[in-house]
Amino acid sequence: MRAGEGGAEARELAEARERVREAGGDALLARLTHLDGARRAPAPRPGPALRAPDRGARADYDVVIAGGGLSLLLAPLLASAGLRVAVLDRARIGAAHREWNAGTAELEALSASGLLAKDEVERLVVARYVEGICRWHGGGTYPVRGALDHAIDAAGLLAAARARAEALGVALLDEHALVGHAEGPDAVALAVAEAAPGAVEAAEAAEAAPGAVGARPRALSARLLVDARGAASPYATADLVCPTVGGVLTGLAEGDGPRRIRPDVGEILATTEDVEEGRQHVWEAFPGRPGETTVYLFYYARTGDVGPGALLSLYARFFRLLPRYKEGDARLARPTFGLIPGWTRLTAAPRAPGRRVRLVGDAAARHSPLTFCGFGASVRELATTAADLARAAEDPGAPRAARDAPVHSGTGALAALMARPAGGARAGEMNALLDTAFAVLHAMGNDAYAGLLRDEMQPAEFIKFLRETAARRPEVYREVVSALPLRAIGRWGAGLARELLRGR
């Protein structure tokens, strides 16, 4: 590093931190800081202060959900089934720190689940798009219809879910964090600490060493613990991670052209440069209410390659390079961010530590490993997931009804390719591959193109997509072999073959 570069980087990080604080407040900045430091902490271990419940012990709740983001939607459904439910979160439960886009299937699932009436769902739609586009640096622009074409009022959705949960008697523990648990044969004991500055760390120390100085955590018990803490969960062991930052922006220039926003067009994926800093950065832009656009910047990475501070560093890049992506006098109205775990299906899936613990949402990483559409996957399976959890509270050995989308056996390897892009003289190869792949998708027709983005493409069609991409770009064979170990390539082929046979 040359003299002065370290100081310039420090200033850029400090400026990014301050811009997030100004737009989102101290509480949201604290959430960002927590996520940025929550990289592979050791799994909580019950100390002598937390004793596993004896056989036959009566639990305080049937289900306790740790994490009050999108998983909050499950609470009213579980309570409606007659279960005693509690939700806890380090921040205020139901506070949105992401924005969501959806398609018709997700909107229908929200009402079909019984969570909201159709007219309530309709009021949550703040924008609809004629089409979405994917655009690659140095390549073409490929429109698609019927995928991620509705912008959802995330704060309104979570507020409605919170109100419904409260009305059904769900206990909401705002600003409380799970710091330990101990599973017994019929219930699991939970150590829960107030999430005031330093309180969680003190409570964790007290659980690990009962003689430690600090407030003791509160004790609860449940028949089932649902871990919905996302990347902050110690069991979120997926092999990919997608650092994502951005927010709701105002002041972007509207009009035609790649550097302007059209209110009726969503930009699903776009790149403005080749591989830089060892990563292929990707932009998204989804218009919402008039004058507002949610813009994200993200990249794919192997989990072990993302360390503390990744989100703040990405925010610094976001603010520095936003003018390269869009024109206008951009102002950050609300920060949105996340560390989204992704699972390639080439390694073991994230696993809960016991029979009375279930992983959901980002912690389980069962969403698309390519598009990371966690909202769509969660909402489509909302009723099924709630039913699975209700059965697990009664019988933790009950099989799950929800099944992984068949196409995920193929798209995970593509995400792994993007997590290991070639640099140097080959820095442009990733965009060239993406451009070829999306040209093939577009040529296959809108049903196939939208089907891939919605996780609905069938294995036979996906194999056709791979073959036609390789026919147009034979270099893909070299790119696959250089990015993936032979064992992973074998698992990729075996997974596709297995899903192909199931579909026949």
Secondary structure, DSSP 4 states (H G I P E B T S, - for coil): --TTHHHHHHHHHHHHHHHHHHHHHHHHHHHHHHHHH-SSPPPP---TTSPPPPTTPPPSEEEEEE--SGGGGHHHHHHHTT--EEEE-SS-TT---S-EEE-HHHHHHHHHTTSS-HHHHHHHEEEE-SEEEEE-TTS-EEEESSSS-EEE-HHHHHHHHHHHHHHTT-EEETTEEEEEEEE-SS-EEEEEEE-STTHHHHHHHHHH-TTSSSPPPEEEEEEEEEE--GGGSTT---SEEEEEEEEEEEEEPBSSSTTSB-TTEEEEEE-SSS-BTTB--EEEEEE-STTEEEEEEE--EEGGG--TTHHHHHHHHHHHHHHHH--EEEEEEEEEEEEEEE--SSSPPP--SSTTEEE-GGGTT-S-TTT--HHHHHHHTHHHHHHHHHHHHH-TTPPP-----TTHHHHHHHHHHHTS---GGGTTHHHHHHHHHHHHHHHH-HHHHHHHHTT---HHHHHHHHHHHHHH-TTHHHHHHHHS-HHHHHHHHHHHHHHHHHT-
